[in-house]
């Protein structure tokens, strides 16, 4: 008898085919979202960069952090001599002119330093931008926050001056954090615009000292805003720092002239600068690493 051979199929299962997932990353188009939650995710980096800016600012300087006091104090002396004595300008509410001027210079110095530092922050951090990914918004934000250290030192001197002149803060001092936040918002808003523009156009940095000097005399530091009648005083609030310095005087010195409607105009302008600056910054962010 002959054996009939049968062929059985190979029952060994073939290995499953793995599905390959392709992820394509494309740059954002148009006006991208702000994604502010990234600031919280990278809060440790924000803390590190803030203290880095504080340490680097006065590294290898003879006077160190004393410059935070010297700059506004000597500016107050010059203003008191030329505007207070020679021009005969008086402060509101009978407040001594040096105290009224220094009170305005404390938030102004915080704003001016924050504006200057944030405007050049991306260019000075070029190596960091090219090596790792992180939300670029952290860099200008940390530059402005680092100025709070200088603000505290200058504010302590202001408290001493008020004690010497016998000036007691009123209950209005509770509004002081709001005016400080307004100065922070203004500095960051303008800083976001200029820092993004400075990456593309390096001559922007040469306009910053001129802009700061012009803004100084356009702000009621050496003179009170009460010299203007309504509605011009309210319109003057288009300069956000006008509302800030008058708010500081009202909150600390109890001047008769409150910021009034001017502060709402200043607040609207500051928010507009911040929001528009943040959107422009985010729109240009994708080009920073290639251009810087």
PAKOLMI-943200 format. One record per residue: x, y, z of N, C-alpha, C in turn; residue number from 1; residue in one letter; chain. Coordinates in steps of 0.001 Angstrom, whole numbers, plus 500000, padded with zeros to 6 digits. Example, Ala and Ser with C-alpha at 12.3 -4.5 7.8 and 13.67 -1.06 7.14 Angstrom:
residues 2
nu, nv, nw, cau, cav, caw, cu, cv, cw, kevex, torkol, drenza
513190, 494310, 507800, 512300, 495500, 507800, 513200, 496700, 507800, 1, A, A
512850, 497750, 507080, 513670, 498940, 507140, 512900, 500030, 507870, 2, S, A
end
This chain:
residues 292
nu, nv, nw, cau, cav, caw, cu, cv, cw, kevex, torkol, drenza
500850, 498806, 500000, 500000, 500000, 500000, 500884, 501241, 500000, 1, X, A
500390, 502150, 499305, 501194, 503383, 499238, 500621, 504421, 500190, 2, X, A
501541, 505154, 500796, 501112, 506200, 501749, 500818, 507492, 501010, 3, X, A
499722, 508029, 501331, 499325, 509302, 500698, 499783, 510443, 501599, 4, X, A
500649, 511274, 501102, 501169, 512400, 501913, 500235, 513583, 501904, 5, X, A
500077, 514180, 503008, 499229, 515387, 503121, 500086, 516553, 503594, 6, X, A
499768, 517698, 503104, 500524, 518914, 503463, 499659, 519772, 504382, 7, X, A
500192, 520076, 505521, 499454, 520917, 506485, 500012, 522333, 506439, 8, X, A
499156, 523288, 506518, 499636, 524686, 506470, 500437, 525037, 507715, 9, X, A
501373, 525954, 507526, 502219, 526414, 508643, 501361, 527238, 509593, 10, X, A
501233, 526691, 510756, 500369, 527368, 511740, 501115, 528412, 512566, 11, X, A
502421, 528572, 512323, 503187, 529547, 513113, 502760, 530967, 512732, 12, X, A
502333, 531720, 513712, 501825, 533076, 513452, 502975, 534012, 513106, 13, X, A
502764, 534839, 512108, 503778, 535830, 511726, 503728, 537001, 512702, 14, X, A
504859, 537622, 512936, 504879, 538745, 513887, 503980, 539884, 513418, 15, X, A
503265, 540505, 514358, 502355, 541590, 513967, 503121, 542777, 513400, 16, X, A
502521, 543411, 512466, 503137, 544586, 511848, 502826, 545804, 512715, 17, X, A
503876, 546462, 513168, 503692, 547632, 514015, 503367, 548846, 513154, 18, X, A
502410, 549572, 513632, 501999, 550775, 512903, 502953, 551921, 513226, 19, X, A
503493, 552535, 512228, 504426, 553643, 512394, 503639, 554947, 512397, 20, X, A
503839, 555702, 513458, 503139, 556976, 513593, 504099, 558094, 513231, 21, X, A
503709, 558912, 512318, 504525, 560046, 511894, 503927, 561318, 512490, 22, X, A
504783, 562076, 513144, 504356, 563354, 513718, 505041, 564479, 512965, 23, X, A
504282, 565351, 512426, 504823, 566456, 511659, 504649, 567741, 512450, 24, X, A
505756, 568418, 512657, 505739, 569674, 513403, 505868, 570814, 512410, 25, X, A
504902, 571650, 512409, 504908, 572790, 511496, 504823, 574070, 512302, 26, X, A
505455, 575137, 511827, 505385, 576400, 512554, 503980, 576962, 512561, 27, X, A
503677, 577672, 513630, 502354, 578281, 513742, 502207, 579381, 512709, 28, X, A
501016, 579536, 512222, 500743, 580559, 511234, 499813, 581609, 511832, 29, X, A
499990, 582842, 511346, 499117, 583904, 511812, 499403, 584275, 513259, 30, X, A
498365, 584768, 513924, 498501, 585189, 515315, 498270, 583978, 516206, 31, X, A
499366, 583405, 516699, 499300, 582177, 517475, 498792, 582465, 518878, 32, X, A
498383, 581397, 519566, 497901, 581533, 520938, 499071, 581820, 521868, 33, X, A
498773, 582409, 523010, 499830, 582812, 523933, 500417, 581637, 524700, 34, X, A
499584, 580644, 525056, 500031, 579477, 525815, 500761, 579906, 527097, 35, X, A
500065, 580712, 527899, 500662, 581218, 529129, 500888, 580122, 530158, 36, X, A
500223, 578965, 529982, 500429, 577876, 530929, 501860, 577352, 530886, 37, X, A
502580, 577623, 529794, 503968, 577192, 529708, 504844, 577927, 530714, 38, X, A
504460, 579146, 531057, 505227, 579880, 532064, 505191, 579154, 533407, 39, X, A
504053, 578567, 533727, 503937, 577830, 534985, 504721, 576524, 534923, 40, X, A
504690, 575862, 533783, 505428, 574611, 533638, 506937, 574834, 533764, 41, X, A
507384, 575981, 533307, 508813, 576297, 533344, 509114, 577322, 534435, 42, X, A
508380, 577269, 535526, 508555, 578250, 536601, 509925, 578136, 537261, 43, X, A
510488, 576924, 537317, 511820, 576775, 537900, 512865, 577467, 537034, 44, X, A
512720, 577366, 535729, 513629, 578071, 534827, 513454, 579574, 534967, 45, X, A
512215, 580021, 535143, 511949, 581440, 535352, 512641, 581932, 536616, 46, X, A
512577, 581132, 537669, 513242, 581488, 538928, 514758, 581552, 538735, 47, X, A
515310, 580572, 538024, 516757, 580527, 537800, 517234, 581727, 536988, 48, X, A
516526, 582051, 535911, 516932, 583169, 535064, 516788, 584505, 535787, 49, X, A
515788, 584610, 536653, 515612, 585847, 537417, 516801, 586105, 538319, 50, X, A
517218, 585086, 539061, 518357, 585266, 539957, 519663, 585389, 539189, 51, X, A
519738, 584786, 538016, 520914, 584972, 537171, 521054, 586432, 536768, 52, X, A
519936, 587059, 536393, 519971, 588464, 536007, 520351, 589352, 537184, 53, X, A
519871, 589011, 538376, 520206, 589797, 539563, 521701, 589719, 539855, 54, X, A
522276, 588526, 539763, 523694, 588345, 540072, 524597, 588972, 539017, 55, X, A
524210, 588843, 537757, 525054, 589354, 536672, 525031, 590876, 536621, 56, X, A
523920, 591480, 537031, 523756, 592924, 536882, 524863, 593701, 537576, 57, X, A
525241, 593317, 538765, 526241, 594068, 539520, 527510, 593255, 539763, 58, X, A
527740, 592261, 538911, 528949, 591453, 539037, 530171, 592294, 538687, 59, X, A
531212, 592174, 539503, 532476, 592880, 539315, 532290, 594396, 539313, 60, X, A
531355, 594882, 540118, 531186, 596318, 540313, 531636, 596684, 541717, 61, X, A
532129, 597898, 541869, 532652, 598338, 543163, 531521, 598578, 544156, 62, X, A
530480, 599261, 543719, 529381, 599629, 544618, 528271, 598593, 544655, 63, X, A
528246, 597684, 543691, 527266, 596600, 543711, 525835, 597101, 543661, 64, X, A
525009, 596551, 544545, 523580, 596873, 544552, 523300, 598307, 544986, 65, X, A
524329, 599016, 545458, 524131, 600414, 545846, 523712, 601276, 544662, 66, X, A
524003, 600811, 543448, 523577, 601558, 542269, 522056, 601648, 542184, 67, X, A
521362, 600722, 542786, 519900, 600766, 542790, 519390, 601976, 543560, 68, X, A
520211, 602483, 544477, 519845, 603650, 545274, 520447, 604920, 544691, 69, X, A
521687, 604816, 544213, 522405, 605992, 543717, 521692, 606620, 542527, 70, X, A
521246, 605797, 541595, 520641, 606324, 540372, 519414, 607193, 540646, 71, X, A
518393, 606710, 541348, 517238, 607590, 541592, 517541, 608719, 542574, 72, X, A
518454, 608484, 543521, 518728, 609510, 544530, 519407, 610725, 543906, 73, X, A
520405, 610507, 543063, 521099, 611634, 542439, 520225, 612300, 541380, 74, X, A
519365, 611546, 540738, 518406, 612157, 539822, 517459, 613068, 540582, 75, X, A
517064, 612647, 541774, 516215, 613482, 542623, 516926, 614784, 542993, 76, X, A
518218, 614719, 543286, 518975, 615925, 543639, 519014, 616897, 542462, 77, X, A
519274, 616386, 541263, 519333, 617241, 540071, 517976, 617879, 539801, 78, X, A
516915, 617100, 539874, 515578, 617645, 539645, 515205, 618675, 540706, 79, X, A
515584, 618411, 541950, 515262, 619350, 543034, 515975, 620680, 542833, 80, X, A
517192, 620618, 542287, 517962, 621844, 542068, 517399, 622658, 540908, 81, X, A
517175, 622014, 539777, 516786, 622753, 538576, 515279, 623023, 538510, 82, X, A
514477, 622029, 538841, 513032, 622212, 538739, 512434, 622770, 540032, 83, X, A
512927, 622293, 541177, 512375, 622743, 542445, 512849, 624122, 542846, 84, X, A
514160, 624382, 542741, 514718, 625657, 543176, 514697, 626702, 542060, 85, X, A
515286, 626388, 540924, 515415, 627384, 539860, 514088, 627644, 539153, 86, X, A
513355, 626587, 538814, 512083, 626770, 538110, 510927, 627054, 539056, 87, X, A
511105, 626786, 540340, 510076, 627092, 541328, 508845, 626204, 541254, 88, X, A
508997, 624987, 540768, 507864, 624059, 540700, 507612, 623464, 542080, 89, X, A
506356, 623433, 542493, 505995, 622895, 543800, 505205, 621602, 543643, 90, X, A
505332, 620746, 544644, 504593, 619484, 544645, 503185, 619703, 545184, 91, X, A
502292, 618787, 544890, 500914, 618883, 545365, 500839, 618651, 546864, 92, X, A
499851, 619308, 547499, 499564, 619064, 548903, 500636, 619517, 549867, 93, X, A
501527, 620411, 549448, 502566, 620894, 550343, 503627, 619870, 550681, 94, X, A
503708, 618793, 549935, 504731, 617766, 550155, 506080, 618319, 549731, 95, X, A
507137, 618109, 550522, 508469, 618568, 550114, 508827, 618046, 548724, 96, X, A
509364, 618930, 547907, 509648, 618567, 546517, 510579, 617368, 546401, 97, X, A
511667, 617269, 547186, 512546, 616094, 547052, 511821, 614775, 547307, 98, X, A
510923, 614763, 548294, 510198, 613524, 548605, 509234, 613172, 547477, 99, X, A
508521, 614177, 546962, 507574, 613930, 545875, 508293, 613424, 544628, 100, X, A
509473, 613979, 544359, 510229, 613563, 543177, 510784, 612157, 543342, 101, X, A
511358, 611876, 544513, 511933, 610548, 544724, 510841, 609477, 544738, 102, X, A
509671, 609821, 545256, 508549, 608874, 545245, 508186, 608479, 543819, 103, X, A
508264, 609425, 542900, 507974, 609124, 541495, 509124, 608376, 540832, 104, X, A
510355, 608665, 541260, 511520, 608035, 540637, 511657, 606562, 541009, 105, X, A
511118, 606152, 542140, 511225, 604742, 542546, 510517, 603824, 541546, 106, X, A
509231, 604036, 541229, 508615, 603172, 540208, 509157, 603438, 538808, 107, X, A
509563, 604691, 538553, 510100, 604979, 537227, 511399, 604210, 536970, 108, X, A
512283, 604169, 537953, 513542, 603444, 537793, 513285, 601962, 537580, 109, X, A
512313, 601411, 538304, 511942, 600014, 538094, 511461, 599795, 536664, 110, X, A
510634, 600700, 536169, 510128, 600592, 534800, 511249, 600735, 533777, 111, X, A
512089, 601750, 533935, 513145, 602015, 532950, 514145, 600869, 532886, 112, X, A
514544, 600350, 534051, 515478, 599220, 534061, 514838, 597967, 533464, 113, X, A
513571, 597728, 533800, 512881, 596571, 533240, 512746, 596660, 531736, 114, X, A
512458, 597857, 531240, 512349, 598068, 529797, 513681, 597828, 529105, 115, X, A
514747, 598378, 529673, 516074, 598226, 529072, 516551, 596782, 529087, 116, X, A
516389, 596114, 530232, 516862, 594735, 530360, 516068, 593783, 529474, 117, X, A
514760, 593920, 529460, 513937, 593004, 528666, 514131, 593218, 527173, 118, X, A
514385, 594446, 526758, 514549, 594722, 525333, 515776, 594035, 524753, 119, X, A
516820, 593892, 525555, 518058, 593255, 525094, 518200, 591822, 525576, 120, X, A
517173, 591289, 526219, 517297, 589983, 526867, 517487, 588844, 525873, 121, X, A
516793, 588860, 524756, 516900, 587763, 523792, 518266, 587734, 523124, 122, X, A
518774, 588894, 522746, 520083, 588959, 522091, 521184, 588527, 523049, 123, X, A
521084, 588939, 524309, 522107, 588560, 525288, 522020, 587091, 525678, 124, X, A
520902, 586441, 525396, 520736, 585012, 525702, 520750, 584171, 524427, 125, X, A
521495, 584614, 523425, 521503, 583938, 522122, 521959, 582487, 522229, 126, X, A
523001, 582234, 523015, 523506, 580857, 523137, 522463, 579926, 523738, 127, X, A
521727, 580430, 524707, 520693, 579619, 525345, 519549, 579321, 524380, 128, X, A
519216, 580278, 523548, 518118, 580095, 522596, 518437, 579019, 521562, 129, X, A
519696, 578892, 521194, 520089, 577959, 520136, 520263, 576527, 520630, 130, X, A
520385, 576336, 521942, 520719, 575009, 522459, 519504, 574188, 522869, 131, X, A
518583, 574770, 523594, 517470, 574002, 524147, 516154, 574705, 523858, 132, X, A
515071, 573927, 523970, 513744, 574511, 523804, 513153, 574867, 525165, 133, X, A
512562, 575996, 525238, 511762, 576444, 526376, 510962, 577639, 525877, 134, X, A
509881, 577982, 526520, 509107, 579142, 526067, 509943, 580412, 526147, 135, X, A
510180, 581038, 525026, 511052, 582220, 524970, 510519, 583375, 525807, 136, X, A
509228, 583339, 526099, 508617, 584395, 526902, 509229, 584469, 528295, 137, X, A
509836, 583375, 528743, 510443, 583335, 530069, 511567, 584364, 530188, 138, X, A
512313, 584587, 529115, 513494, 585449, 529180, 513133, 586908, 529473, 139, X, A
512275, 587575, 528692, 511939, 588961, 529036, 511170, 589093, 530347, 140, X, A
510345, 588100, 530677, 509616, 588162, 531953, 510588, 588140, 533124, 141, X, A
511588, 587274, 533069, 512570, 587198, 534156, 513380, 588483, 534259, 142, X, A
513635, 589135, 533124, 514399, 590386, 533137, 513657, 591485, 533883, 143, X, A
512342, 591544, 533713, 511557, 592567, 534404, 511407, 592220, 535885, 144, X, A
511175, 590947, 536188, 511004, 590533, 537583, 512266, 590803, 538395, 145, X, A
513436, 590629, 537781, 514692, 590827, 538515, 514839, 592259, 539018, 146, X, A
514152, 593205, 538386, 514226, 594589, 538831, 513532, 594848, 540149, 147, X, A
512748, 593887, 540634, 512071, 594065, 541925, 513061, 594168, 543075, 148, X, A
514232, 593558, 542927, 515252, 593646, 543979, 515711, 595089, 544128, 149, X, A
516007, 595749, 543008, 516398, 597153, 543051, 515257, 598025, 543565, 150, X, A
514044, 597677, 543196, 512886, 598446, 543654, 512779, 598417, 545173, 151, X, A
512974, 597258, 545768, 512872, 597131, 547223, 513932, 597988, 547908, 152, X, A
515161, 597979, 547390, 516234, 598777, 547985, 515920, 600267, 547898, 153, X, A
515453, 600721, 546735, 515107, 602132, 546581, 513895, 602501, 547431, 154, X, A
512980, 601569, 547601, 511784, 601828, 548403, 512143, 601988, 549881, 155, X, A
513134, 601256, 550346, 513582, 601396, 551735, 514114, 602806, 551979, 156, X, A
514877, 603333, 551026, 515379, 604706, 551145, 514220, 605693, 551171, 157, X, A
513191, 605431, 550385, 512016, 606299, 550390, 511343, 606306, 551752, 158, X, A
511242, 605159, 552391, 510650, 605092, 553723, 511465, 605906, 554725, 159, X, A
512784, 605862, 554576, 513654, 606639, 555466, 513436, 608132, 555238, 160, X, A
513334, 608551, 553981, 513088, 609961, 553676, 511752, 610422, 554250, 161, X, A
510728, 609607, 554133, 509427, 609969, 554685, 509495, 610092, 556200, 162, X, A
510290, 609234, 556824, 510459, 609308, 558276, 511172, 610592, 558674, 163, X, A
512188, 610976, 557913, 512939, 612199, 558206, 512052, 613431, 558064, 164, X, A
511211, 613450, 557044, 510332, 614595, 556797, 509029, 614516, 557592, 165, X, A
508870, 613472, 558381, 507681, 613349, 559214, 506410, 613049, 558439, 166, X, A
506523, 612340, 557342, 505363, 611996, 556517, 504904, 610585, 556866, 167, X, A
503648, 610454, 557238, 503085, 609158, 557615, 502200, 608653, 556478, 168, X, A
502431, 607442, 555997, 501586, 606902, 554919, 500129, 606802, 555356, 169, X, A
499238, 607007, 554418, 497811, 606918, 554696, 497297, 605521, 554347, 170, X, A
496007, 605328, 554535, 495390, 604045, 554206, 495477, 603752, 552711, 171, X, A
495760, 604793, 551926, 495878, 604604, 550473, 497033, 603692, 550089, 172, X, A
497927, 603424, 551030, 499081, 602582, 550732, 498649, 601170, 550333, 173, X, A
497432, 600800, 550679, 496927, 599476, 550305, 496812, 599320, 548787, 174, X, A
496729, 600449, 548077, 496629, 600399, 546615, 497996, 600340, 545942, 175, X, A
499061, 600401, 546729, 500408, 600455, 546153, 500739, 599239, 545277, 176, X, A
500399, 598008, 545697, 500692, 596858, 544816, 500045, 596967, 543440, 177, X, A
498878, 597575, 543376, 498218, 597744, 542075, 499039, 598641, 541161, 178, X, A
499547, 599754, 541705, 500336, 600673, 540883, 501677, 600051, 540489, 179, X, A
502243, 599233, 541370, 503475, 598525, 541021, 503209, 597517, 539904, 180, X, A
502084, 596822, 539985, 501719, 595875, 538932, 501491, 596590, 537604, 181, X, A
500963, 597797, 537670, 500755, 598582, 536455, 502091, 598953, 535814, 182, X, A
503079, 599303, 536642, 504418, 599596, 536118, 505047, 598352, 535505, 183, X, A
504855, 597200, 536161, 505375, 595933, 535643, 504736, 595596, 534296, 184, X, A
503429, 595769, 534211, 502708, 595472, 532972, 503195, 596347, 531825, 185, X, A
503411, 597629, 532108, 503879, 598546, 531071, 505280, 598191, 530603, 186, X, A
506178, 597925, 531553, 507558, 597576, 531196, 507610, 596297, 530377, 187, X, A
506838, 595294, 530787, 506847, 594021, 530069, 506204, 594164, 528693, 188, X, A
505121, 594924, 528610, 504449, 595098, 527324, 505354, 595740, 526283, 189, X, A
505996, 596848, 526656, 506914, 597508, 525722, 508148, 596643, 525491, 190, X, A
508623, 595972, 526553, 509792, 595111, 526422, 509577, 593956, 525464, 191, X, A
508374, 593397, 525433, 508079, 592304, 524503, 508143, 592782, 523057, 192, X, A
507602, 593945, 522809, 507683, 594510, 521465, 509139, 594725, 521051, 193, X, A
509901, 595409, 521900, 511264, 595783, 521527, 512207, 594591, 521488, 194, X, A
512024, 593620, 522386, 512913, 592455, 522390, 512743, 591633, 521119, 195, X, A
511498, 591462, 520671, 511257, 590723, 519428, 511771, 591491, 518220, 196, X, A
511595, 592800, 518224, 512092, 593611, 517115, 513609, 593677, 517112, 197, X, A
514216, 593646, 518301, 515667, 593758, 518407, 516376, 592546, 517826, 198, X, A
515717, 591399, 517820, 516310, 590207, 517213, 516434, 590381, 515706, 199, X, A
515428, 590970, 515104, 515407, 591150, 513651, 516176, 592391, 513215, 200, X, A
516038, 593465, 513991, 516675, 594735, 513641, 517537, 595183, 514818, 201, X, A
518840, 594987, 514709, 519728, 595245, 515840, 519871, 596728, 516176, 202, X, A
519499, 597597, 515266, 519605, 599014, 515581, 518507, 599477, 516528, 203, X, A
517574, 598585, 516860, 516528, 598936, 517825, 517136, 599270, 519178, 204, X, A
518209, 598566, 519538, 518817, 598794, 520853, 519362, 600208, 521002, 205, X, A
519697, 600862, 519889, 520215, 602224, 519968, 519108, 603242, 520208, 206, X, A
517885, 602853, 519958, 516766, 603764, 520192, 516254, 603692, 521625, 207, X, A
516628, 602648, 522355, 516091, 602449, 523702, 516513, 603558, 524659, 208, X, A
517806, 603971, 524722, 518159, 605083, 525619, 517413, 606367, 525281, 209, X, A
517267, 606662, 523994, 516525, 607862, 523598, 515063, 607758, 524007, 210, X, A
514468, 606583, 523784, 513070, 606370, 524158, 512877, 606538, 525660, 211, X, A
513789, 605980, 526440, 513680, 606071, 527897, 513821, 607507, 528375, 212, X, A
514775, 608251, 527797, 514977, 609642, 528198, 513772, 610504, 527836, 213, X, A
513241, 610300, 526647, 512054, 611054, 526231, 510871, 610734, 527136, 214, X, A
510711, 609445, 527458, 509594, 609012, 528299, 509726, 609586, 529710, 215, X, A
510961, 609756, 530172, 511191, 610311, 531505, 510597, 611708, 531630, 216, X, A
510883, 612563, 530646, 510393, 613940, 530721, 508931, 614054, 530301, 217, X, A
508409, 613013, 529663, 506986, 613001, 529325, 506137, 612474, 530469, 218, X, A
506781, 612078, 531554, 506095, 611551, 532737, 506164, 612589, 533852, 219, X, A
505102, 612810, 534614, 505095, 613843, 535661, 505937, 613470, 536876, 220, X, A
507248, 613461, 536687, 508173, 613159, 537778, 508709, 614446, 538383, 221, X, A
509219, 615336, 537531, 509750, 616612, 538007, 508650, 617641, 538209, 222, X, A
507443, 617320, 537817, 506313, 618239, 537929, 505054, 617423, 538192, 223, X, A
504047, 618001, 538827, 502800, 617262, 539082, 501871, 617331, 537881, 224, X, A
501062, 616311, 537717, 500108, 616304, 536603, 498965, 617285, 536826, 225, X, A
498857, 617813, 538048, 497791, 618775, 538345, 497988, 620093, 537602, 226, X, A
499146, 620284, 536978, 499359, 621479, 536167, 498451, 621483, 534945, 227, X, A
497935, 620307, 534591, 497024, 620182, 533460, 495582, 620227, 533944, 228, X, A
494741, 620873, 533188, 493312, 620899, 533483, 492634, 619723, 532788, 229, X, A
491442, 619386, 533291, 490641, 618361, 532625, 490063, 618929, 531324, 230, X, A
489919, 618147, 530279, 490140, 616690, 530237, 491556, 616277, 529874, 231, X, A
492468, 617276, 529768, 493828, 616952, 529329, 494554, 616070, 530332, 232, X, A
494230, 616234, 531602, 494890, 615393, 532607, 494473, 613937, 532441, 233, X, A
493208, 613709, 532143, 492754, 612336, 531909, 493391, 611758, 530651, 234, X, A
493466, 612574, 529597, 494094, 612123, 528352, 495569, 611829, 528578, 235, X, A
496171, 612550, 529506, 497583, 612339, 529847, 497826, 610903, 530303, 236, X, A
496769, 610236, 530759, 496890, 608856, 531205, 497232, 607886, 530098, 237, X, A
497200, 608337, 528832, 497662, 607480, 527734, 499099, 607053, 527982, 238, X, A
499847, 607895, 528668, 501168, 607499, 529164, 500943, 606704, 530449, 239, X, A
501086, 605383, 530428, 500761, 604585, 531622, 501576, 604968, 532847, 240, X, A
502807, 605427, 532641, 503646, 605781, 533782, 503172, 607054, 534465, 241, X, A
502377, 607858, 533777, 501783, 609023, 534427, 500832, 608573, 535526, 242, X, A
500012, 607577, 535228, 499128, 607033, 536249, 499882, 606344, 537364, 243, X, A
501007, 605716, 537030, 501792, 605000, 538042, 502402, 605965, 539045, 244, X, A
503099, 607001, 538572, 503800, 607900, 539493, 502811, 608721, 540312, 245, X, A
501710, 609151, 539704, 500710, 609877, 540481, 500028, 608946, 541474, 246, X, A
499883, 607688, 541097, 499326, 606713, 542030, 500235, 606471, 543216, 247, X, A
501534, 606408, 542988, 502488, 606234, 544077, 502446, 607425, 545031, 248, X, A
502399, 608626, 544486, 502337, 609818, 545340, 501052, 609839, 546166, 249, X, A
499959, 609481, 545525, 498680, 609473, 546231, 498651, 608387, 547295, 250, X, A
499210, 607211, 547003, 499166, 606087, 547936, 500113, 606276, 549113, 251, X, A
501269, 606891, 548885, 502277, 607006, 549941, 502252, 608353, 550645, 252, X, A
502058, 609415, 549892, 502163, 610757, 550464, 500816, 611369, 550792, 253, X, A
499730, 610743, 550333, 498405, 611271, 550616, 498144, 612612, 549975, 254, X, A
498646, 612814, 548748, 498438, 614081, 548057, 496956, 614301, 547781, 255, X, A
496593, 615577, 547690, 495188, 615923, 547486, 494685, 615481, 546113, 256, X, A
495594, 615441, 545149, 495206, 615103, 543780, 495325, 613602, 543569, 257, X, A
494193, 612919, 543491, 494201, 611476, 543240, 494322, 611220, 541740, 258, X, A
494770, 610025, 541354, 494890, 609730, 539921, 493577, 609883, 539176, 259, X, A
492453, 609556, 539842, 491147, 609745, 539227, 490968, 608961, 537941, 260, X, A
490229, 609538, 536978, 489974, 608827, 535713, 491245, 608515, 534934, 261, X, A
492315, 609275, 535201, 493562, 609063, 534476, 494079, 607644, 534653, 262, X, A
493865, 607050, 535834, 494403, 605722, 536107, 493726, 604668, 535236, 263, X, A
492459, 604880, 534905, 491755, 603915, 534053, 492271, 603971, 532610, 264, X, A
492616, 605171, 532161, 493214, 605310, 530831, 494588, 604650, 530809, 265, X, A
495356, 604859, 531882, 496682, 604238, 531974, 496574, 602720, 532007, 266, X, A
495590, 602206, 532742, 495397, 600759, 532829, 495038, 600176, 531465, 267, X, A
494146, 600847, 530744, 493753, 600359, 529418, 494937, 600365, 528457, 268, X, A
495753, 601405, 528528, 496927, 601478, 527651, 497931, 600393, 527985, 269, X, A
498172, 600167, 529285, 499140, 599147, 529700, 498701, 597753, 529269, 270, X, A
497418, 597454, 529433, 496909, 596136, 529024, 497021, 595965, 527511, 271, X, A
496728, 597027, 526773, 496853, 596966, 525313, 498291, 596692, 524897, 272, X, A
499245, 597366, 525547, 500658, 597146, 525242, 501074, 595714, 525556, 273, X, A
500606, 595189, 526685, 501000, 593842, 527092, 500421, 592781, 526159, 274, X, A
499131, 592868, 525879, 498485, 591849, 525042, 499035, 591885, 523619, 275, X, A
499123, 593074, 523041, 499644, 593178, 521676, 501111, 592770, 521615, 276, X, A
501892, 593157, 522631, 503295, 592762, 522663, 503471, 591269, 522800, 277, X, A
502617, 590627, 523606, 502711, 589176, 523792, 502366, 588427, 522508, 278, X, A
501338, 588879, 521800, 500971, 588229, 520540, 502062, 588424, 519480, 279, X, A
502619, 589624, 519410, 503695, 589863, 518440, 504924, 589032, 518783, 280, X, A
505230, 588930, 520061, 506369, 588127, 520514, 506181, 586669, 520126, 281, X, A
504989, 586130, 520370, 504717, 584735, 520040, 504749, 584500, 518530, 282, X, A
504312, 585480, 517773, 504321, 585330, 516319, 505748, 585263, 515782, 283, X, A
506660, 586030, 516361, 508042, 586074, 515888, 508921, 585035, 516566, 284, X, A
508384, 584336, 517556, 509191, 583427, 518372, 509855, 582334, 517548, 285, X, A
509198, 581844, 516519, 509734, 580727, 515734, 510993, 581099, 514965, 286, X, A
511281, 582389, 514828, 512456, 582822, 514070, 513637, 583191, 514957, 287, X, A
513433, 583209, 516277, 514477, 583703, 517169, 515772, 582906, 517051, 288, X, A
515675, 581573, 517129, 516872, 580729, 517147, 517666, 580834, 515853, 289, X, A
516999, 581113, 514745, 517685, 581193, 513453, 518303, 582562, 513199, 290, X, A
517692, 583593, 513741, 518109, 584954, 513414, 519028, 585548, 514467, 291, X, A
518851, 585176, 515724, 519544, 585852, 516822, 521061, 585742, 516696, 292, X, A
end
